[in-house]
Amino acid sequence: MRITGGTVLSMKPGEAPVIRDVFIEGDQLAERAGGETIDASGCYVMPGLVQTHVHLVQTIFRGLAEGLSLLEWLRDRIWPLEAAHDERSFRATAQLGLLDLLTTGTTTILDMGTTHGGDVIAEELVASGIRARFGQAMMDGGDGVPASLRETTGDSLHQSARLVMKWNEAADGRIGYAYAPRFALSCTRELLEAVADITKRLELLIHTHSNENVAERKLIEAATGRAPTAYLDDVGLVNERSVIAHGVNVDDREVAILAERGASITHCPSSNLKLGSGIADVRRLAPARGPARVGSAWARRADGVGHPRDGDARWREGDAPERRDRYARGGQEGRRHRPRRIASRGTGWGRGDADRVWRRLARGARRDR
């Protein structure tokens, strides 16, 4: 295959955009190749985008929970809606979300589901052709959690173990499993410590939320006596296989823990603006080794119009007044970031998996099918 006439963004450090041809032979980029020719004139040619935090189960909830803070949004709207899912709605929400992702250039995702329906989501991931790591959410505690979402510790661990056996490395390795304890307020310490032990032995990713909201932070501190990231570190969940969503409200010690452990923060600007949580300080979270990634947390995209194009921390002009007001209530000043730098670093998840994803346009690199 030959892709001709496009402006190539190779994502190689120091290499400027250039108009040139790209050749693909089999499943690798090559110096020359025959076969089909695609005219990409007027287009960019770049590695597929990597969405490092998404909830496919929430795609069809967009626009159903407006003007709420994080915990209100979860307890009053999102958790009851997740509890109401059945097989038909799981398929619809996954198919719609995956269609949006694939048609806007995203070829790899890290997805967190809810406490049921994991097999249905996995089936849709396999059928779509996308590359994904996914996990069924784990919730064995928490105030305001519907009875049909709350699990016992043993059942939560059993269900995740079953899904690992069935789906990890499915579709010739294109689909993998990531353990997904939802967040500290909905998981017991026993569950979190068990996840830390299991994922260490199996060398699997850990996908969770933390430091998203001031109220959440205060509740975790009151319950554990520790800052959120410090608590996750105490139970063994902060390491090079950890992908932690949000990271809005972190203190200096927490930033140091993240750096020392090699954990990744996935920044979700649109989501955090939507709920008035503030914006993560990406420059502070991205030292030389760079643990900052980009996500969206999908149902929080504003007013039901969201696409997964969250990588530059901008928002739609029509939503700006409300979002600016809610952002101001998050108590932070605006910060300037470098979207291309974030994008080039963000085309991977935890460091243990990063090299397995096609991230640069270079001879010998793998292609997405």
C-alpha positions in Angstrom: 0.0 0.0 0.0 1.1 3.6 -0.8 -0.2 6.7 0.9 0.7 9.6 -1.2 0.6 13.4 -0.9 -0.2 13.7 2.8 1.6 15.8 5.4 3.4 13.3 7.6 3.5 13.8 11.4 6.0 11.0 12.2 6.1 11.7 16.0 9.8 11.3 15.9 11.5 13.8 18.3 12.8 16.8 16.3 11.3 15.8 13.0 9.1 18.5 11.4 6.0 17.8 9.4 6.8 17.0 5.8 4.8 16.1 2.7 6.0 12.6 1.6 4.8 9.2 0.7 4.3 6.4 3.2 4.6 2.7 2.2 3.1 -0.3 4.0 4.0 -3.9 3.3 2.0 -6.5 5.2 1.7 -5.2 8.7 4.8 -2.9 8.7 5.9 0.4 7.3 8.4 -0.1 4.4 10.8 1.7 2.2 8.8 0.8 -0.9 5.5 -1.2 -1.5 3.1 -2.0 -4.2 -0.7 -2.5 -4.2 -3.4 0.0 -3.3 -2.7 3.8 -3.5 -4.4 6.3 -1.2 -4.4 10.0 -2.2 -4.0 11.8 1.2 -3.5 15.3 -0.4 -4.7 17.9 2.1 -4.6 15.5 5.0 -2.3 14.6 7.8 -0.8 11.1 8.0 0.0 10.2 11.6 -0.1 7.3 14.0 -3.5 6.5 15.3 -4.6 8.5 18.4 -4.5 6.6 21.7 -7.4 7.3 24.1 -6.1 6.5 27.6 -9.3 6.9 29.6 -12.7 6.3 28.3 -16.0 4.7 29.5 -17.8 3.1 26.6 -20.6 2.1 28.9 -21.4 5.9 29.3 -21.5 6.9 25.7 -25.3 7.0 25.6 -25.5 9.0 28.8 -24.1 12.2 27.2 -26.2 15.2 28.1 -28.2 13.4 30.8 -26.5 14.9 33.8 -25.8 18.6 33.6 -24.7 21.2 36.1 -23.5 18.6 38.7 -20.3 18.1 40.7 -18.4 14.8 40.5 -20.1 13.0 43.5 -23.6 14.3 42.7 -23.1 13.3 39.1 -22.1 9.7 40.0 -24.6 9.1 42.8 -27.6 10.8 41.3 -27.3 10.0 37.6 -24.4 7.9 36.3 -24.4 5.0 38.8 -28.2 4.5 38.5 -27.9 4.7 34.7 -25.1 2.1 34.7 -27.1 -0.2 37.0 -30.0 -0.1 34.4 -27.8 -1.4 31.5 -28.8 -4.6 29.9 -27.2 -6.5 27.0 -29.0 -4.5 24.3 -28.0 -1.2 25.8 -24.4 -2.3 26.4 -24.1 -3.2 22.7 -25.6 0.1 21.6 -23.4 2.2 23.8 -20.2 0.3 22.9 -21.0 0.4 19.1 -21.7 4.1 19.1 -18.6 4.9 21.2 -16.3 2.8 19.0 -17.8 4.3 15.8 -17.0 7.8 17.1 -13.5 6.8 18.1 -12.5 5.0 14.9 -14.0 7.7 12.6 -12.1 10.5 14.4 -8.7 8.8 14.3 -8.5 6.8 17.5 -7.1 3.3 17.0 -6.2 2.3 20.6 -8.1 2.8 23.9 -8.0 2.1 27.6 -11.6 1.5 28.7 -13.2 1.1 32.1 -16.7 -0.5 32.2 -19.2 -0.8 35.0 -19.6 -3.8 37.4 -21.4 -6.0 34.8 -21.5 -6.5 31.1 -17.8 -7.0 30.6 -18.2 -9.9 28.1 -20.5 -7.8 25.9 -18.0 -4.9 25.8 -15.2 -7.3 25.0 -17.2 -8.8 22.1 -17.8 -5.4 20.6 -14.1 -4.5 21.0 -13.1 -7.6 19.2 -15.6 -7.0 16.4 -14.7 -3.4 15.9 -11.0 -4.0 15.0 -9.8 -1.4 17.5 -6.8 -2.1 19.8 -7.9 -2.0 23.4 -7.2 -2.7 27.0 -10.4 -2.9 29.0 -11.6 -3.8 32.4 -14.9 -4.3 34.3 -15.1 -1.8 37.1 -14.6 -3.1 40.6 -16.8 -1.6 43.4 -17.2 -3.4 46.8 -18.0 -0.3 48.9 -19.0 3.3 48.8 -21.8 5.6 49.8 -24.6 6.0 47.3 -23.7 3.0 45.2 -26.9 1.2 43.9 -27.3 -2.3 45.3 -27.1 -3.8 41.8 -23.7 -2.2 41.2 -22.1 -3.0 44.6 -20.2 -6.3 44.6 -18.7 -8.4 47.3 -14.9 -8.4 47.4 -14.7 -12.0 46.4 -17.2 -11.7 43.6 -15.4 -8.7 42.2 -12.1 -10.5 42.1 -13.7 -13.6 40.7 -15.3 -11.7 37.8 -12.1 -9.9 36.9 -10.2 -13.2 37.0 -12.7 -14.8 34.7 -12.6 -12.0 32.2 -8.7 -12.1 32.2 -8.8 -15.8 31.4 -11.3 -15.3 28.6 -10.3 -12.0 27.0 -6.7 -11.1 27.8 -4.6 -11.3 24.6 -7.7 -12.0 22.6 -7.8 -11.3 18.8 -4.1 -12.1 18.4 -3.2 -9.8 21.3 -5.1 -6.8 20.1 -7.4 -7.0 23.1 -6.1 -7.2 26.7 -7.3 -6.8 30.2 -6.6 -4.0 32.7 -7.8 -4.4 36.3 -10.2 -1.5 37.1 -10.8 -0.7 40.7 -13.0 2.4 40.2 -11.7 4.7 42.9 -10.7 4.7 46.6 -14.2 5.7 47.8 -15.9 2.7 46.1 -13.3 0.0 46.9 -12.3 -1.5 50.2 -8.6 -1.7 51.2 -8.9 -5.5 51.0 -9.9 -5.2 47.3 -7.3 -2.7 46.4 -4.5 -4.7 48.0 -5.7 -7.9 46.2 -5.6 -6.1 42.9 -2.1 -4.8 43.6 -0.9 -8.4 44.3 -2.7 -10.0 41.3 -1.6 -7.4 38.7 2.0 -7.6 39.9 2.0 -11.4 39.5 0.2 -11.2 36.1 2.0 -8.1 34.9 -1.3 -6.4 34.0 -2.3 -2.8 33.8 -4.1 -1.0 36.7 -6.7 1.5 35.6 -8.3 3.7 38.2 -9.4 7.3 39.1 -7.8 9.6 41.7 -7.3 13.3 42.7 -10.2 14.3 40.5 -12.2 16.6 42.7 -11.7 18.6 45.9 -14.6 17.0 47.7 -13.4 13.5 46.7 -9.9 14.4 48.0 -11.3 15.5 51.4 -13.4 12.3 51.8 -10.5 10.1 51.1 -8.3 12.0 53.5 -11.0 11.7 56.2 -11.4 8.0 55.6 -7.8 7.0 55.3 -5.7 9.7 56.9 -3.8 9.9 53.6 -3.8 12.0 50.4 -5.4 10.1 47.6 -2.2 9.2 45.7 -0.4 8.4 48.9 -3.2 6.0 49.9 -3.1 4.3 46.5 0.7 3.9 47.0 0.2 2.4 50.4 -2.0 -0.4 49.0 0.4 -1.0 46.1 -1.4 0.5 43.2 1.1 3.2 42.1 3.7 1.7 39.8 4.9 1.6 36.2 1.7 -0.4 35.2 -0.7 2.2 36.7 -2.8 4.5 34.6 -4.5 7.0 36.9 -7.3 9.2 35.5 -7.5 12.9 36.3 -4.8 14.0 38.7 -6.3 17.5 39.1 -5.7 18.0 42.8 -2.2 16.7 43.7 0.2 18.0 46.2 4.0 18.1 45.8 4.5 14.8 47.7 2.0 13.0 45.4 3.7 14.3 42.3 7.0 12.9 43.8 5.3 9.5 44.4 4.1 9.4 40.8 7.5 10.2 39.5 9.3 7.8 41.8 7.0 4.9 40.9 6.8 5.6 37.2 3.0 5.8 37.2 1.0 7.5 34.4 -1.6 10.2 34.9 -4.2 10.5 32.1 -5.5 14.1 31.9 -9.2 14.5 30.9 -9.6 18.3 30.3 -13.1 18.3 28.9 -14.4 16.0 31.6 -12.8 18.1 34.4 -14.2 21.3 32.9 -17.6 19.8 32.6 -17.8 18.9 36.3 -16.0 22.1 37.5 -13.1 20.1 38.9 -10.3 22.2 37.4 -7.5 21.2 35.1 -4.5 19.0 35.8 -1.1 20.8 35.8 0.3 18.8 33.0 3.7 20.5 33.0 4.1 19.7 36.7 3.0 16.1 36.1 5.3 15.6 33.1 8.9 15.7 34.2 11.6 14.3 31.9 10.2 10.8 32.1 6.7 12.1 31.2 3.8 10.4 32.9 1.1 12.6 31.4 -1.4 11.1 28.9 -4.7 12.2 27.4 -8.2 10.9 28.1 -11.8 12.1 27.9 -14.1 10.2 30.4 -16.8 10.2 27.8 -20.3 10.8 29.3 -19.0 14.0 30.8 -18.5 15.6 27.3 -20.7 18.6 27.3 -24.3 18.7 26.3 -24.3 15.4 24.4 -22.2 16.7 21.5 -18.9 15.1 22.5 -16.3 13.5 20.3 -13.1 12.0 21.7 -11.0 14.9 20.4 -9.8 16.1 23.8 -6.1 16.2 23.2 -5.6 20.0 23.2 -7.6 21.0 26.3 -9.8 23.4 24.4 -13.5 23.5 24.5 -16.3 24.4 22.0 -17.0 28.1 21.7 -20.7 27.6 22.4 -19.9 26.0 25.7 -17.2 28.4 26.8 -19.2 30.7 29.1 -20.6 27.9 31.3 -17.3 25.9 31.2 -15.2 28.9 32.1 -17.5 29.6 35.1 -17.4 26.1 36.3 -13.6 25.9 35.8 -13.2 29.1 37.9 -15.1 27.4 40.7 -12.5 24.7 40.6 -10.1 27.3 42.1 -7.3 27.2 39.6 -5.8 29.6 37.1 -5.5 28.7 33.5 -2.2 27.1 32.3 -0.7 26.8 28.8 0.4 23.4 27.7 2.1 21.9 24.6 -0.5 19.7 22.8 1.8 18.2 20.3 4.3 17.2 23.0 1.4 15.7 25.0 0.1 13.9 21.9 3.5 12.4 21.0 4.0 11.2 24.6 0.4 10.2 25.0 0.4 7.5 22.3 1.0 4.9 24.9 -0.4 3.9 28.4 1.6 2.4 31.2 5.2 2.2 30.3 5.2 -1.6 30.3 2.8 -1.5 27.3 4.0 1.6 25.5 6.4 -0.1 23.0 3.8 -2.5 21.9 1.7 0.3 20.3 2.5 1.7 16.9 3.5 5.2 17.9 5.7 6.6 15.1 5.9 6.6 11.4 9.2 4.9 10.8 10.3 2.0 8.6 9.7 -1.3 10.4 7.0 0.1 12.7 3.7 -1.8 12.9 0.5 -0.6 11.3 -3.1 -0.7 12.5 -5.4 -2.7 10.3 
